[in-house]
Amino acid sequence: MPTIEQKIARKQDELNRLKTRQRKLETGQKVIIGGMMLSLAKDDPQIAEQLLKWIDGNITRKTDLDRLEDVITELRSSFEKGFSRGL
């Protein structure tokens, strides 16, 4: 017969597994939505402009901005191409 401590440990392990599953689900959702936004922004200069504004207004950590450097460059290019076409 398991002790109360063993029962607590099992329940904590189960809770930790559920929390891990939830984090993986949320991360996957973020990846999907992020990919969708990038795809839309690459095809639509107005979306690219808005996404650049959101990045500029919300992402402040240098390490995060460094990771996004290529994306920011591509979004600026998409926006500038659309802007030069008069969109």
Stockholm file with secondary structure:
# STOCKHOLM 1.0

chainA/1-87         MPTIEQKIARKQDELNRLKTRQRKLETGQKVIIGGMMLSLAKDDPQIAEQLLKWIDGNITRKTDLDRLEDVITELRSSFEKGFSRGL
#=GR chainA/1-87 SS CCCHHHHHHHHHHHHHHHHHHHHHHHHHHHHHHHHHHHHHHHHCHHHHHHHHHHHHHHCCCHHHHHHTHHHHHHHHHHHHHHHHTTC
#=GC SS_cons        CCCHHHHHHHHHHHHHHHHHHHHHHHHHHHHHHHHHHHHHHHHCHHHHHHHHHHHHHHCCCHHHHHHTHHHHHHHHHHHHHHHHTTC
//
